[in-house]
Amino acid sequence: MCSPCWNLPRGGNDYGVRIRGYLLPPVDGDYRFWIAADDRGALFLSTDETPDERS
């Protein structure tokens, strides 16, 4: 489930999109994340709002 869900264009050449946001988990515990990409994709998580803490 995604909130909000986006209707992004599919197919074609020379297309890219960047989506940024904050994740505020309701409880402590283990979470699993995944992304799908055709050529290049990256998922970065940080313990705070600074990019230097991303992993």
MARDRENZA-34239 format. One record per residue: residue number from 1; residue in three letters; x, y, z of N, C-alpha, C, O in turn. Coordinates in Angstrom, 3 decimals, always signed. Each point is the difference from the previous one (the first is absolute). Layout:
N
NUM | ALA | X | Y | Z | X | Y | Z | X | Y | Z | X | Y | Z
...
END
This chain:
55
1 | MET | +0.838 | -1.172 | +0.000 | -0.838 | +1.172 | +0.000 | +0.888 | +1.241 | +0.000 | +0.956 | +0.078 | +0.772
2 | CYS | -1.256 | +0.866 | -1.607 | +0.761 | +1.245 | -0.011 | -0.949 | +1.163 | +0.275 | -1.152 | +0.009 | -0.434
3 | SER | +1.653 | +0.929 | +1.139 | -0.831 | +1.148 | +0.346 | +0.842 | +1.255 | -0.075 | +0.869 | +0.158 | +0.858
4 | PRO | -1.044 | +0.729 | -1.785 | -0.938 | -0.138 | -1.125 | +0.596 | -0.866 | -1.115 | +1.216 | -0.183 | -0.061
5 | CYS | -2.051 | -0.337 | -0.799 | +0.461 | -0.760 | -1.162 | +0.111 | +0.960 | -1.175 | -0.871 | +0.846 | -0.205
6 | TRP | +1.944 | -0.982 | -0.564 | +0.219 | +0.881 | -1.135 | -0.252 | -0.743 | -1.287 | +0.316 | -1.184 | -0.115
7 | ASN | -0.886 | +1.873 | -0.858 | -0.142 | -0.537 | -1.345 | +1.150 | +0.554 | -0.829 | -0.095 | +1.098 | -0.548
8 | LEU | +1.180 | -1.857 | +0.458 | +1.184 | +0.430 | -0.723 | -0.007 | -0.605 | -1.389 | -0.450 | -1.131 | -0.179
9 | PRO | +0.948 | +1.876 | -0.821 | +0.047 | -0.547 | -1.359 | +0.897 | -1.230 | -0.069 | +0.991 | -0.095 | +0.724
10 | ARG | -1.336 | -0.831 | -1.583 | +0.799 | -1.208 | -0.194 | +0.448 | -0.080 | -1.443 | -0.690 | +0.456 | -0.912
11 | GLY | +1.853 | -1.042 | +0.725 | +0.505 | -0.188 | -1.348 | +0.661 | +1.250 | -0.546 | +0.038 | +1.041 | +0.656
12 | GLY | +0.479 | -1.162 | -1.864 | +0.671 | +1.130 | -0.629 | +1.474 | +0.024 | +0.335 | +0.478 | -0.801 | +0.804
13 | ASN | +0.229 | +1.706 | -1.413 | +1.439 | +0.150 | +0.217 | +0.284 | +1.336 | +0.665 | -0.812 | +0.923 | -0.060
14 | ASP | +1.967 | -0.832 | +0.690 | +0.457 | +1.251 | +0.605 | -1.004 | +0.554 | +1.003 | -0.353 | +1.178 | -0.054
15 | TYR | -0.095 | -2.006 | +0.945 | -0.964 | +0.427 | +1.014 | +0.564 | -0.317 | +1.379 | +0.607 | -1.052 | +0.200
16 | GLY | -0.804 | +1.944 | +0.731 | +0.446 | -0.245 | +1.369 | -0.894 | +0.734 | +0.982 | -0.656 | +0.980 | -0.354
17 | VAL | +0.635 | -1.452 | +1.572 | -0.782 | +0.649 | +1.041 | +0.721 | -0.185 | +1.327 | +0.624 | -1.035 | +0.233
18 | ARG | -0.708 | +2.029 | +0.629 | +0.555 | -0.093 | +1.350 | -1.151 | +0.224 | +0.968 | -0.762 | +0.960 | -0.119
19 | ILE | +0.660 | -1.849 | +1.058 | -1.027 | +0.116 | +1.036 | +0.711 | +0.049 | +1.339 | +0.803 | -0.877 | +0.317
20 | ARG | -1.095 | +1.895 | +0.460 | +0.598 | +0.154 | +1.321 | -1.107 | +0.049 | +1.034 | -1.125 | +0.410 | -0.289
21 | GLY | +1.455 | -0.828 | +1.480 | -0.993 | +0.059 | +1.059 | +0.581 | -0.407 | +1.334 | +1.190 | -0.292 | +0.113
22 | TYR | -2.026 | +0.276 | +0.876 | +0.371 | -0.403 | +1.355 | -0.778 | -1.248 | +0.375 | -1.175 | -0.142 | -0.340
23 | LEU | +1.829 | -0.740 | +1.029 | -0.624 | -1.220 | +0.495 | -0.048 | +0.096 | +1.517 | +1.033 | +0.144 | +0.655
24 | LEU | -2.211 | -0.224 | -0.114 | -0.172 | +0.034 | +1.451 | -0.688 | -1.289 | +0.430 | -1.228 | -0.048 | +0.068
25 | PRO | +2.003 | -1.003 | +0.224 | -0.598 | -1.278 | +0.384 | -0.764 | +0.127 | +1.312 | +0.471 | +0.657 | +0.928
26 | PRO | -1.635 | -1.274 | -0.840 | -0.812 | +0.110 | +1.203 | +0.553 | -0.784 | +1.191 | -0.311 | +0.324 | +1.146
27 | VAL | +1.119 | -1.343 | -1.399 | +0.559 | -0.823 | +1.078 | +1.427 | -0.394 | -0.343 | +0.389 | +0.003 | -1.168
28 | ASP | +0.387 | -0.338 | +2.183 | +1.335 | -0.538 | -0.221 | -0.106 | -1.397 | -0.583 | -0.996 | -0.699 | +0.191
29 | GLY | +2.022 | +0.312 | -0.893 | +0.011 | -1.348 | -0.545 | +0.742 | -0.047 | -1.317 | +0.610 | +0.984 | -0.416
30 | ASP | -0.664 | -2.121 | -0.231 | +0.648 | -0.196 | -1.286 | -0.959 | +0.374 | -1.121 | -1.178 | -0.355 | +0.035
31 | TYR | +1.688 | +1.069 | -1.024 | -0.776 | +0.382 | -1.175 | +0.760 | -0.427 | -1.237 | +1.230 | -0.022 | -0.001
32 | ARG | -1.950 | -0.315 | -1.043 | +0.598 | -0.417 | -1.265 | -0.379 | +1.034 | -1.058 | -1.169 | +0.362 | -0.134
33 | PHE | +2.174 | +0.113 | -0.621 | -0.212 | +0.989 | -1.044 | +0.434 | -0.584 | -1.329 | +0.905 | -0.833 | -0.051
34 | TRP | -1.546 | +1.265 | -1.029 | +0.424 | -0.432 | -1.320 | -0.324 | +1.087 | -1.014 | -0.917 | +0.800 | +0.185
35 | ILE | +1.691 | -0.793 | -1.252 | -0.248 | +0.880 | -1.128 | +0.162 | -0.816 | -1.272 | +0.618 | -1.064 | +0.010
36 | ALA | -1.163 | +1.557 | -1.080 | +0.174 | -0.616 | -1.316 | +0.505 | +1.080 | -0.946 | -0.505 | +1.122 | +0.009
37 | ALA | +1.493 | -1.454 | -0.820 | +0.563 | +0.952 | -0.942 | +0.439 | -0.727 | -1.251 | +0.355 | -1.178 | +0.045
38 | ASP | -0.380 | +1.887 | -1.165 | +0.420 | -0.579 | -1.268 | +1.513 | +0.111 | -0.162 | +0.675 | -1.009 | -0.205
39 | ASP | -0.148 | +2.199 | +0.292 | +1.440 | +0.192 | -0.196 | +0.717 | +0.265 | +1.315 | +0.871 | -0.773 | +0.400
40 | ARG | -1.227 | +1.848 | +0.265 | +0.651 | +0.350 | +1.260 | -1.079 | +0.333 | +1.020 | -0.977 | +0.680 | -0.312
41 | GLY | +1.161 | -1.151 | +1.496 | -0.904 | +0.329 | +1.086 | +0.768 | -0.021 | +1.304 | +0.979 | -0.733 | +0.135
42 | ALA | -1.413 | +1.531 | +0.824 | +0.662 | +0.043 | +1.297 | -1.024 | +0.324 | +1.070 | -0.905 | +0.808 | -0.212
43 | LEU | +1.053 | -1.436 | +1.346 | -0.831 | +0.268 | +1.167 | +0.952 | +0.329 | +1.130 | +0.846 | -0.817 | +0.363
44 | PHE | -0.980 | +2.005 | +0.194 | +0.846 | +0.434 | +1.103 | -0.859 | +0.226 | +1.224 | -1.078 | +0.586 | -0.093
45 | LEU | +1.546 | -1.046 | +1.238 | -0.667 | +0.220 | +1.280 | +0.985 | +0.652 | +0.949 | +1.200 | -0.266 | -0.061
46 | SER | -1.705 | +1.116 | +0.937 | +0.841 | +0.698 | +0.959 | -0.693 | -0.008 | +1.355 | -1.226 | -0.066 | +0.084
47 | THR | +2.015 | +0.133 | +0.955 | -0.573 | +0.037 | +1.353 | -0.467 | +1.404 | +0.383 | -0.672 | +0.175 | +1.016
48 | ASP | +1.026 | +0.820 | -1.823 | -0.490 | +1.363 | +0.222 | -0.163 | +0.693 | -1.357 | +0.067 | -0.659 | -1.037
49 | GLU | -0.277 | +1.962 | +1.033 | -0.303 | +0.700 | -1.245 | +1.227 | +0.400 | -0.810 | -0.147 | +0.613 | -1.057
50 | THR | +1.346 | -0.941 | +1.517 | +1.189 | +0.391 | -0.750 | +0.416 | -1.080 | -0.986 | +0.028 | -1.183 | +0.342
51 | PRO | +0.296 | +1.590 | -1.570 | +0.437 | -0.981 | -1.004 | +1.292 | -0.709 | +0.370 | +0.259 | -1.098 | -0.494
52 | ASP | +0.560 | +1.704 | +1.355 | +1.263 | -0.634 | +0.372 | -0.198 | -1.300 | +0.781 | +0.915 | -0.821 | +0.066
53 | GLU | -2.059 | +0.630 | +0.508 | -0.277 | -1.202 | +0.795 | -0.661 | -1.108 | -0.817 | -0.358 | -1.044 | +0.546
54 | ARG | +0.195 | +1.264 | -1.836 | -0.688 | -1.007 | -0.818 | +0.841 | -1.249 | -0.168 | +1.229 | +0.042 | +0.062
55 | SER | -1.901 | -1.130 | -0.270 | +0.688 | -1.263 | -0.253 | -0.781 | -0.819 | -0.996 | +0.413 | -1.106 | -0.349
END
